[in-house]
């Protein structure tokens, strides 16, 4: 009935995401992040090649970060082909408490990391939380969203 409905919807999402900062290298940068167990340094070069990637820069006390996390968890079936990296500069104690509160350890496609050397922050310069950075399976940047997104938009972006 409405042949342009999908196009209009895609443009609406693109408009929201194009508050996107341009980076000289549109591929995933090589960053070292400390994982939640404090023993392993994770390098973004090791992101899985067969999945979309979502970096979620967050604050453990941010209400919008909590809401975004809940939306993702309640719709995890829609994100089978997505790897999530929740990244913060907060203490490991706060990261572990956040993980425990949301029971994130049960999800194999969610990794919580500490930006202990500020490489993530210095590269992306996030201006708010949550700050979402989307990459496709080819490791090319799809966009950046400053602030939370609806679950419908998240699913559309990560699965398109």
Secondary structure, 3 states (H helix, E strand, C coil): CCCCHHHHHHHHHHHHHCCCCCCCCCECCCCEEEECCCCCEEEHHHCCCCCEEEEEECCCCCHHHHHHHHHHHHCHHHHCCEEEEEEECCCHHHHHHHHHHHCHHHCCCEEEEECCCCHHHHHHCCCCCCEEEEECCCCEEEEEEECCCCHHHHHHHHHC
